[in-house]
């Protein structure tokens, strides 16, 4: 599955940072700082499993950067052992 895609913009009226799902304009969360928005994404298990890309726009509305969350790799210790096929 492709990674999730978000945009992070500063709202000059409320002074909050708004994290919106790029696929759904109505899905939006509000954060006091852009760091708290990044923390929310980093702690989400769905983001850890699938990954995400966040396009960050500054307080002036201009594009600043893109932040990428890579999907977590499966831990070899906790992953189930492969089964042998009987021939």
MARTORVO-68673 format. One record per atom (N, C-alpha, C, O): residue number from 1; y, x, z. Coordinates in pm, 1 decimal. Example, Ala and Ser with C-alpha at 12.3 -4.5 7.8 and 13.67 -1.06 7.14 Angstrom:
<pts>
<pt pos="1" north="-569.0" east="1319.0" up="780.0"/>
<pt pos="1" north="-450.0" east="1230.0" up="780.0"/>
<pt pos="1" north="-330.0" east="1320.0" up="780.0"/>
<pt pos="1" north="-331.9" east="1423.6" up="846.5"/>
<pt pos="2" north="-225.0" east="1285.0" up="708.0"/>
<pt pos="2" north="-106.0" east="1367.0" up="714.0"/>
<pt pos="2" north="3.0" east="1290.0" up="787.0"/>
<pt pos="2" north="113.8" east="1340.9" up="803.9"/>
</pts>
This chain:
<pts>
<pt pos="1" north="-117.5" east="83.9" up="0.0"/>
<pt pos="1" north="0.0" east="0.0" up="0.0"/>
<pt pos="1" north="124.4" east="88.8" up="0.0"/>
<pt pos="1" north="124.6" east="195.9" up="60.7"/>
<pt pos="2" north="228.3" east="44.7" up="-67.1"/>
<pt pos="2" north="352.4" east="123.8" up="-68.8"/>
<pt pos="2" north="420.8" east="117.9" up="67.6"/>
<pt pos="2" north="398.5" east="24.0" up="144.0"/>
<pt pos="3" north="503.1" east="216.4" up="98.2"/>
<pt pos="3" north="573.5" east="214.3" up="226.8"/>
<pt pos="3" north="676.5" east="102.2" up="232.4"/>
<pt pos="3" north="721.6" east="51.7" up="129.6"/>
<pt pos="4" north="712.7" east="64.8" up="354.5"/>
<pt pos="4" north="818.7" east="-33.4" up="374.0"/>
<pt pos="4" north="951.6" east="27.6" up="330.0"/>
<pt pos="4" north="966.0" east="149.8" up="325.0"/>
<pt pos="5" north="1047.4" east="-57.6" up="298.5"/>
<pt pos="5" north="1178.5" east="-11.5" up="254.7"/>
<pt pos="5" north="1286.2" east="-86.8" up="333.2"/>
<pt pos="5" north="1285.3" east="-209.7" up="340.0"/>
<pt pos="6" north="1379.4" east="-10.2" up="392.6"/>
<pt pos="6" north="1485.9" east="-68.0" up="473.3"/>
<pt pos="6" north="1620.5" east="-9.7" up="433.1"/>
<pt pos="6" north="1628.1" east="95.9" up="370.3"/>
<pt pos="7" north="1727.0" east="-80.8" up="470.8"/>
<pt pos="7" north="1862.3" east="-26.3" up="461.0"/>
<pt pos="7" north="1925.5" east="-36.2" up="599.6"/>
<pt pos="7" north="1901.1" east="-131.2" up="674.0"/>
<pt pos="8" north="2006.7" east="63.0" up="632.3"/>
<pt pos="8" north="2078.9" east="65.7" up="758.9"/>
<pt pos="8" north="2226.7" east="75.5" up="727.1"/>
<pt pos="8" north="2271.9" east="172.5" up="666.3"/>
<pt pos="9" north="2303.2" east="-27.5" up="769.3"/>
<pt pos="9" north="2446.3" east="-33.2" up="739.7"/>
<pt pos="9" north="2524.4" east="-59.8" up="867.5"/>
<pt pos="9" north="2475.1" east="-122.9" up="961.0"/>
<pt pos="10" north="2647.2" east="-10.0" up="869.0"/>
<pt pos="10" north="2737.5" east="-33.6" up="981.5"/>
<pt pos="10" north="2818.1" east="-160.0" up="954.6"/>
<pt pos="10" north="2873.2" east="-177.0" up="845.9"/>
<pt pos="11" north="2824.9" east="-248.9" up="1053.8"/>
<pt pos="11" north="2903.8" east="-370.8" up="1043.1"/>
<pt pos="11" north="3037.1" east="-346.2" up="1113.1"/>
<pt pos="11" north="3041.8" east="-333.0" up="1235.4"/>
<pt pos="12" north="3145.1" east="-340.0" up="1035.6"/>
<pt pos="12" north="3277.5" east="-309.0" up="1090.6"/>
<pt pos="12" north="3330.7" east="-419.2" up="1181.3"/>
<pt pos="12" north="3415.6" east="-392.4" up="1266.4"/>
<pt pos="13" north="3283.3" east="-541.7" up="1165.4"/>
<pt pos="13" north="3329.9" east="-652.5" up="1248.4"/>
<pt pos="13" north="3269.0" east="-647.2" up="1388.4"/>
<pt pos="13" north="3340.0" east="-662.9" up="1487.8"/>
<pt pos="14" north="3137.7" east="-625.0" up="1396.4"/>
<pt pos="14" north="3068.5" east="-624.6" up="1525.7"/>
<pt pos="14" north="3047.2" east="-484.8" up="1581.0"/>
<pt pos="14" north="3010.3" east="-469.5" up="1697.4"/>
<pt pos="15" north="3069.6" east="-383.5" up="1500.2"/>
<pt pos="15" north="3046.4" east="-243.1" up="1535.1"/>
<pt pos="15" north="2899.2" east="-212.9" up="1563.0"/>
<pt pos="15" north="2867.3" east="-114.5" up="1629.7"/>
<pt pos="16" north="2810.7" east="-296.9" up="1512.3"/>
<pt pos="16" north="2667.4" east="-273.5" up="1525.4"/>
<pt pos="16" north="2612.4" east="-212.8" up="1396.7"/>
<pt pos="16" north="2672.5" east="-223.6" up="1289.9"/>
<pt pos="17" north="2498.2" east="-149.8" up="1410.0"/>
<pt pos="17" north="2423.1" east="-101.3" up="1294.0"/>
<pt pos="17" north="2318.4" east="-205.8" up="1262.7"/>
<pt pos="17" north="2243.7" east="-247.3" up="1351.3"/>
<pt pos="18" north="2311.8" east="-249.4" up="1136.8"/>
<pt pos="18" north="2219.6" east="-354.6" up="1096.0"/>
<pt pos="18" north="2108.4" east="-294.9" up="1011.4"/>
<pt pos="18" north="2133.0" east="-235.3" up="906.5"/>
<pt pos="19" north="1986.1" east="-311.9" up="1058.5"/>
<pt pos="19" north="1867.0" east="-264.4" up="989.2"/>
<pt pos="19" north="1806.0" east="-383.5" up="918.3"/>
<pt pos="19" north="1763.0" east="-479.2" up="982.6"/>
<pt pos="20" north="1802.1" east="-378.0" up="785.7"/>
<pt pos="20" north="1752.6" east="-491.0" up="707.0"/>
<pt pos="20" north="1635.9" east="-447.2" up="620.3"/>
<pt pos="20" north="1634.7" east="-336.9" up="565.7"/>
<pt pos="21" north="1538.0" east="-535.7" up="608.8"/>
<pt pos="21" north="1425.2" east="-514.0" up="519.3"/>
<pt pos="21" north="1476.8" east="-531.0" up="376.8"/>
<pt pos="21" north="1535.6" east="-634.2" up="344.1"/>
<pt pos="22" north="1455.6" east="-431.8" up="293.0"/>
<pt pos="22" north="1507.3" east="-438.0" up="155.6"/>
<pt pos="22" north="1445.6" east="-550.9" up="75.0"/>
<pt pos="22" north="1506.8" east="-599.3" up="-20.2"/>
<pt pos="23" north="1326.3" east="-593.5" up="111.2"/>
<pt pos="23" north="1260.4" east="-701.3" up="38.6"/>
<pt pos="23" north="1304.5" east="-839.1" up="83.1"/>
<pt pos="23" north="1284.5" east="-936.4" up="10.4"/>
<pt pos="24" north="1364.4" east="-849.9" up="201.6"/>
<pt pos="24" north="1404.6" east="-979.1" up="256.4"/>
<pt pos="24" north="1543.1" east="-964.2" up="318.7"/>
<pt pos="24" north="1557.1" east="-906.8" up="426.7"/>
<pt pos="25" north="1644.4" east="-1015.3" up="251.5"/>
<pt pos="25" north="1783.5" east="-997.9" up="295.5"/>
<pt pos="25" north="1810.9" east="-1067.1" up="429.1"/>
<pt pos="25" north="1906.4" east="-1030.7" up="497.7"/>
<pt pos="26" north="1729.9" east="-1165.5" up="467.7"/>
<pt pos="26" north="1755.0" east="-1238.6" up="591.7"/>
<pt pos="26" north="1694.3" east="-1168.2" up="713.1"/>
<pt pos="26" north="1738.3" east="-1192.2" up="825.6"/>
<pt pos="27" north="1594.8" east="-1082.3" up="693.4"/>
<pt pos="27" north="1531.9" east="-1011.6" up="805.5"/>
<pt pos="27" north="1620.6" east="-894.4" up="844.9"/>
<pt pos="27" north="1631.5" east="-795.7" up="772.0"/>
<pt pos="28" north="1684.0" east="-906.6" up="961.6"/>
<pt pos="28" north="1781.4" east="-806.4" up="1001.6"/>
<pt pos="28" north="1777.5" east="-791.5" up="1153.1"/>
<pt pos="28" north="1765.7" east="-890.4" up="1225.4"/>
<pt pos="29" north="1787.5" east="-666.5" up="1201.6"/>
<pt pos="29" north="1799.9" east="-642.8" up="1344.7"/>
<pt pos="29" north="1929.2" east="-565.4" up="1368.9"/>
<pt pos="29" north="1973.6" east="-488.7" up="1283.4"/>
<pt pos="30" north="1988.5" east="-586.1" up="1484.9"/>
<pt pos="30" north="2117.2" east="-526.3" up="1519.4"/>
<pt pos="30" north="2096.8" east="-422.2" up="1629.1"/>
<pt pos="30" north="2021.7" east="-445.0" up="1724.0"/>
<pt pos="31" north="2164.2" east="-307.5" up="1615.7"/>
<pt pos="31" north="2148.6" east="-196.8" up="1709.6"/>
<pt pos="31" north="2285.5" east="-138.9" up="1743.0"/>
<pt pos="31" north="2375.5" east="-137.1" up="1659.0"/>
<pt pos="32" north="2300.5" east="-91.4" up="1867.3"/>
<pt pos="32" north="2426.3" east="-33.0" up="1910.3"/>
<pt pos="32" north="2452.1" east="100.8" up="1840.8"/>
<pt pos="32" north="2566.9" east="135.1" up="1812.8"/>
<pt pos="33" north="2345.9" east="175.9" up="1813.1"/>
<pt pos="33" north="2358.0" east="304.7" up="1744.2"/>
<pt pos="33" north="2253.8" east="313.1" up="1633.9"/>
<pt pos="33" north="2153.6" east="241.6" up="1635.9"/>
<pt pos="34" north="2278.6" east="401.1" up="1537.7"/>
<pt pos="34" north="2178.0" east="415.9" up="1433.2"/>
<pt pos="34" north="2054.0" east="485.3" up="1487.7"/>
<pt pos="34" north="1945.2" east="467.7" up="1432.9"/>
<pt pos="35" north="2067.8" east="563.7" up="1593.8"/>
<pt pos="35" north="1951.3" east="627.1" up="1656.5"/>
<pt pos="35" north="1855.7" east="523.8" up="1714.5"/>
<pt pos="35" north="1734.0" east="541.1" up="1707.1"/>
<pt pos="36" north="1909.3" east="417.0" up="1772.2"/>
<pt pos="36" north="1822.1" east="312.7" up="1827.1"/>
<pt pos="36" north="1748.2" east="239.0" up="1715.8"/>
<pt pos="36" north="1635.4" east="194.0" up="1736.3"/>
<pt pos="37" north="1809.1" east="226.0" up="1599.7"/>
<pt pos="37" north="1740.3" east="165.2" up="1485.7"/>
<pt pos="37" north="1624.6" east="253.7" up="1440.8"/>
<pt pos="37" north="1515.8" east="204.0" up="1412.0"/>
<pt pos="38" north="1648.0" east="384.8" up="1435.0"/>
<pt pos="38" north="1540.3" east="477.4" up="1397.7"/>
<pt pos="38" north="1428.5" east="476.3" up="1501.3"/>
<pt pos="38" north="1311.0" east="485.3" up="1465.8"/>
<pt pos="39" north="1464.5" east="465.3" up="1629.4"/>
<pt pos="39" north="1363.9" east="461.0" up="1735.7"/>
<pt pos="39" north="1277.5" east="335.9" up="1722.2"/>
<pt pos="39" north="1156.2" east="341.6" up="1742.3"/>
<pt pos="40" north="1339.3" east="223.8" up="1688.5"/>
<pt pos="40" north="1265.1" east="99.2" up="1669.9"/>
<pt pos="40" north="1161.6" east="115.0" up="1558.9"/>
<pt pos="40" north="1047.3" east="71.7" up="1573.7"/>
<pt pos="41" north="1200.9" east="176.3" up="1449.3"/>
<pt pos="41" north="1107.3" east="197.1" up="1338.5"/>
<pt pos="41" north="995.7" east="293.4" up="1377.1"/>
<pt pos="41" north="879.3" east="269.6" up="1344.8"/>
<pt pos="42" north="1030.2" east="401.2" up="1445.6"/>
<pt pos="42" north="931.4" east="501.9" up="1481.1"/>
<pt pos="42" north="826.6" east="448.0" up="1577.9"/>
<pt pos="42" north="713.0" east="495.3" up="1578.4"/>
<pt pos="43" north="863.4" east="349.7" up="1659.5"/>
<pt pos="43" north="769.4" east="295.4" up="1757.1"/>
<pt pos="43" north="688.4" east="177.0" up="1703.7"/>
<pt pos="43" north="603.1" east="124.5" up="1775.3"/>
<pt pos="44" north="712.5" east="134.8" up="1582.5"/>
<pt pos="44" north="641.4" east="21.6" up="1523.3"/>
<pt pos="44" north="507.5" east="69.4" up="1465.9"/>
<pt pos="44" north="506.2" east="157.9" up="1380.3"/>
<pt pos="45" north="394.8" east="12.8" up="1511.2"/>
<pt pos="45" north="264.4" east="56.7" up="1461.5"/>
<pt pos="45" north="243.4" east="32.1" up="1311.8"/>
<pt pos="45" north="171.3" east="107.7" up="1246.6"/>
<pt pos="46" north="305.2" east="-71.9" up="1257.1"/>
<pt pos="46" north="292.4" east="-97.8" up="1113.0"/>
<pt pos="46" north="360.7" east="12.1" up="1032.4"/>
<pt pos="46" north="310.9" east="51.9" up="927.1"/>
<pt pos="47" north="473.9" east="61.0" up="1081.0"/>
<pt pos="47" north="544.7" east="169.4" up="1013.6"/>
<pt pos="47" north="461.9" east="297.3" up="1022.6"/>
<pt pos="47" north="453.2" east="373.2" up="926.0"/>
<pt pos="48" north="401.2" east="320.8" up="1139.0"/>
<pt pos="48" north="318.4" east="440.3" up="1156.5"/>
<pt pos="48" north="199.1" east="438.3" up="1062.2"/>
<pt pos="48" north="158.3" east="543.1" up="1012.2"/>
<pt pos="49" north="143.0" east="321.6" up="1037.3"/>
<pt pos="49" north="25.3" east="311.1" up="951.2"/>
<pt pos="49" north="60.5" east="318.2" up="803.1"/>
<pt pos="49" north="-14.0" east="376.9" up="724.7"/>
<pt pos="50" north="172.7" east="259.5" up="764.3"/>
<pt pos="50" north="205.0" east="246.5" up="621.9"/>
<pt pos="50" north="318.8" east="336.5" up="575.4"/>
<pt pos="50" north="327.6" east="368.0" up="456.7"/>
<pt pos="51" north="407.0" east="378.9" up="667.7"/>
<pt pos="51" north="522.1" east="459.7" up="630.0"/>
<pt pos="51" north="641.0" east="372.6" up="594.1"/>
<pt pos="51" north="627.9" east="251.7" up="575.4"/>
<pt pos="52" north="757.4" east="435.9" up="584.6"/>
<pt pos="52" north="879.2" east="361.5" up="551.2"/>
<pt pos="52" north="985.0" east="456.0" up="496.2"/>
<pt pos="52" north="983.4" east="576.6" up="520.7"/>
<pt pos="53" north="1076.5" east="396.8" up="421.3"/>
<pt pos="53" north="1193.4" east="467.2" up="370.4"/>
<pt pos="53" north="1316.2" east="388.7" up="413.5"/>
<pt pos="53" north="1321.7" east="266.9" up="397.1"/>
<pt pos="54" north="1415.8" east="459.3" up="469.2"/>
<pt pos="54" north="1538.6" east="394.4" up="515.3"/>
<pt pos="54" north="1656.6" east="456.9" up="442.4"/>
<pt pos="54" north="1679.2" east="577.6" up="452.1"/>
<pt pos="55" north="1731.0" east="376.1" up="370.5"/>
<pt pos="55" north="1854.9" east="421.8" up="305.6"/>
<pt pos="55" north="1968.1" east="395.6" up="404.2"/>
<pt pos="55" north="1989.7" east="281.7" up="445.7"/>
<pt pos="56" north="2040.1" east="500.8" up="441.5"/>
<pt pos="56" north="2145.0" east="492.3" up="543.4"/>
<pt pos="56" north="2281.6" east="494.2" up="476.6"/>
<pt pos="56" north="2312.3" east="582.6" up="396.6"/>
<pt pos="57" north="2363.5" east="394.1" up="511.4"/>
<pt pos="57" north="2500.3" east="384.9" up="462.3"/>
<pt pos="57" north="2592.9" east="402.9" up="581.4"/>
<pt pos="57" north="2570.6" east="343.0" up="686.6"/>
<pt pos="58" north="2695.7" east="484.0" up="566.4"/>
<pt pos="58" north="2787.2" east="516.8" up="675.1"/>
<pt pos="58" north="2882.9" east="405.2" up="708.7"/>
<pt pos="58" north="2881.9" east="299.0" up="646.6"/>
<pt pos="59" north="2966.4" east="431.2" up="809.2"/>
<pt pos="59" north="3064.2" east="333.0" up="854.9"/>
<pt pos="59" north="3164.5" east="297.5" up="745.4"/>
<pt pos="59" north="3220.2" east="187.7" up="746.2"/>
<pt pos="60" north="3188.3" east="389.0" up="651.3"/>
<pt pos="60" north="3280.8" east="361.4" up="541.4"/>
<pt pos="60" north="3213.1" east="287.9" up="425.5"/>
<pt pos="60" north="3278.2" east="257.3" up="325.6"/>
<pt pos="61" north="3084.2" east="259.5" up="437.9"/>
<pt pos="61" north="3010.7" east="186.6" up="334.1"/>
<pt pos="61" north="2944.9" east="274.6" up="229.9"/>
<pt pos="61" north="2868.0" east="225.6" up="147.2"/>
<pt pos="62" north="2973.8" east="403.8" up="232.4"/>
<pt pos="62" north="2915.9" east="496.4" up="134.9"/>
<pt pos="62" north="2775.8" east="541.0" up="173.3"/>
<pt pos="62" north="2740.6" east="546.6" up="291.2"/>
<pt pos="63" north="2697.1" east="572.5" up="72.3"/>
<pt pos="63" north="2560.5" east="620.0" up="93.7"/>
<pt pos="63" north="2563.7" east="756.1" up="161.4"/>
<pt pos="63" north="2635.6" east="845.7" up="117.1"/>
<pt pos="64" north="2486.9" east="772.4" up="268.1"/>
<pt pos="64" north="2481.7" east="898.8" up="340.7"/>
<pt pos="64" north="2353.9" east="977.0" up="312.3"/>
<pt pos="64" north="2359.0" east="1092.1" up="269.0"/>
<pt pos="65" north="2240.2" east="914.1" up="336.9"/>
<pt pos="65" north="2112.7" east="984.2" up="320.7"/>
<pt pos="65" north="1997.0" east="885.0" up="320.8"/>
<pt pos="65" north="2015.6" east="764.8" up="339.9"/>
<pt pos="66" north="1879.1" east="937.7" up="299.3"/>
<pt pos="66" north="1757.2" east="858.9" up="304.9"/>
<pt pos="66" north="1664.1" east="923.8" up="405.8"/>
<pt pos="66" north="1645.2" east="1045.4" up="404.9"/>
<pt pos="67" north="1606.8" east="843.3" up="491.4"/>
<pt pos="67" north="1513.2" east="894.7" up="592.4"/>
<pt pos="67" north="1376.1" east="837.2" up="562.1"/>
<pt pos="67" north="1362.3" east="718.6" up="532.2"/>
<pt pos="68" north="1274.1" east="923.1" up="570.3"/>
<pt pos="68" north="1138.3" east="882.2" up="535.9"/>
<pt pos="68" north="1047.2" east="897.3" up="656.7"/>
<pt pos="68" north="1051.7" east="997.9" up="727.5"/>
<pt pos="69" north="965.3" east="796.7" up="679.0"/>
<pt pos="69" north="861.6" east="800.8" up="781.3"/>
<pt pos="69" north="727.6" east="806.2" up="707.6"/>
<pt pos="69" north="689.8" east="710.8" up="639.7"/>
<pt pos="70" north="657.5" east="916.3" up="721.1"/>
<pt pos="70" north="528.4" east="932.4" up="654.0"/>
<pt pos="70" north="421.8" east="855.6" up="731.1"/>
<pt pos="70" north="427.9" east="847.3" up="853.8"/>
<pt pos="71" north="324.2" east="799.5" up="659.9"/>
<pt pos="71" north="215.2" east="731.9" up="730.3"/>
<pt pos="71" north="136.3" east="832.4" up="814.3"/>
<pt pos="71" north="116.6" east="947.1" up="774.0"/>
<pt pos="72" north="92.4" east="788.0" up="930.0"/>
<pt pos="72" north="14.0" east="874.5" up="1017.6"/>
<pt pos="72" north="-123.5" east="897.5" up="957.1"/>
<pt pos="72" north="-183.4" east="806.7" up="899.4"/>
<pt pos="73" north="-172.2" east="1019.1" up="970.8"/>
<pt pos="73" north="-305.8" east="1050.2" up="921.8"/>
<pt pos="73" north="-407.9" east="1003.1" up="1023.5"/>
<pt pos="73" north="-379.8" east="997.0" up="1143.2"/>
<pt pos="74" north="-526.7" east="969.8" up="974.9"/>
<pt pos="74" north="-633.3" east="924.7" up="1063.6"/>
<pt pos="74" north="-682.2" east="1043.9" up="1144.0"/>
<pt pos="74" north="-710.9" east="1150.1" up="1088.7"/>
<pt pos="75" north="-691.2" east="1025.6" up="1272.6"/>
<pt pos="75" north="-737.8" east="1130.5" up="1362.3"/>
<pt pos="75" north="-888.7" east="1148.6" up="1341.8"/>
<pt pos="75" north="-964.6" east="1052.3" up="1352.7"/>
<pt pos="76" north="-931.6" east="1269.9" up="1312.4"/>
<pt pos="76" north="-1072.4" east="1298.1" up="1284.3"/>
<pt pos="76" north="-1160.6" east="1270.7" up="1406.4"/>
<pt pos="76" north="-1278.1" east="1237.7" up="1390.7"/>
<pt pos="77" north="-1106.2" east="1283.6" up="1526.6"/>
<pt pos="77" north="-1185.1" east="1261.4" up="1647.1"/>
<pt pos="77" north="-1211.0" east="1112.8" up="1667.5"/>
<pt pos="77" north="-1322.1" east="1074.2" up="1703.7"/>
<pt pos="78" north="-1111.0" east="1029.4" up="1644.9"/>
<pt pos="78" north="-1126.2" east="885.7" up="1669.9"/>
<pt pos="78" north="-1178.7" east="809.3" up="1548.6"/>
<pt pos="78" north="-1216.2" east="692.6" up="1560.3"/>
<pt pos="79" north="-1181.6" east="873.7" up="1433.0"/>
<pt pos="79" north="-1231.9" east="807.2" up="1312.6"/>
<pt pos="79" north="-1383.3" east="794.8" up="1319.8"/>
<pt pos="79" north="-1450.1" east="884.3" up="1371.5"/>
<pt pos="80" north="-1438.1" east="685.5" up="1268.8"/>
<pt pos="80" north="-1584.2" east="670.9" up="1271.6"/>
<pt pos="80" north="-1650.7" east="774.9" up="1181.8"/>
<pt pos="80" north="-1598.5" east="812.9" up="1077.0"/>
<pt pos="81" north="-1766.4" east="818.7" up="1226.4"/>
<pt pos="81" north="-1840.6" east="919.0" up="1148.0"/>
<pt pos="81" north="-1895.8" east="853.7" up="1021.7"/>
<pt pos="81" north="-1935.5" east="737.3" up="1025.3"/>
<pt pos="82" north="-1899.0" east="925.7" up="911.2"/>
<pt pos="82" north="-1955.5" east="868.4" up="789.3"/>
<pt pos="82" north="-2105.0" east="843.1" up="806.7"/>
<pt pos="82" north="-2174.8" east="918.3" up="874.7"/>
<pt pos="83" north="-2151.4" east="738.1" up="745.4"/>
<pt pos="83" north="-2293.6" east="704.9" up="756.0"/>
<pt pos="83" north="-2369.2" east="767.6" up="639.6"/>
<pt pos="83" north="-2315.4" east="782.2" up="529.8"/>
<pt pos="84" north="-2494.4" east="804.4" up="665.0"/>
<pt pos="84" north="-2578.5" east="862.1" up="561.3"/>
<pt pos="84" north="-2651.1" east="749.6" up="488.5"/>
<pt pos="84" north="-2699.9" east="655.0" up="550.3"/>
<pt pos="85" north="-2657.3" east="761.4" up="359.5"/>
<pt pos="85" north="-2729.3" east="663.0" up="280.4"/>
<pt pos="85" north="-2875.9" east="701.0" up="271.5"/>
<pt pos="85" north="-2909.2" east="817.1" up="247.7"/>
<pt pos="86" north="-2962.6" east="604.3" up="290.5"/>
<pt pos="86" north="-3107.3" east="629.9" up="278.4"/>
<pt pos="86" north="-3142.5" east="630.3" up="129.5"/>
<pt pos="86" north="-3110.9" east="536.4" up="56.5"/>
<pt pos="87" north="-3207.9" east="736.7" up="86.7"/>
<pt pos="87" north="-3247.1" east="746.2" up="-54.3"/>
<pt pos="87" north="-3391.4" east="714.9" up="-73.0"/>
<pt pos="87" north="-3441.2" east="718.2" up="-185.6"/>
</pts>
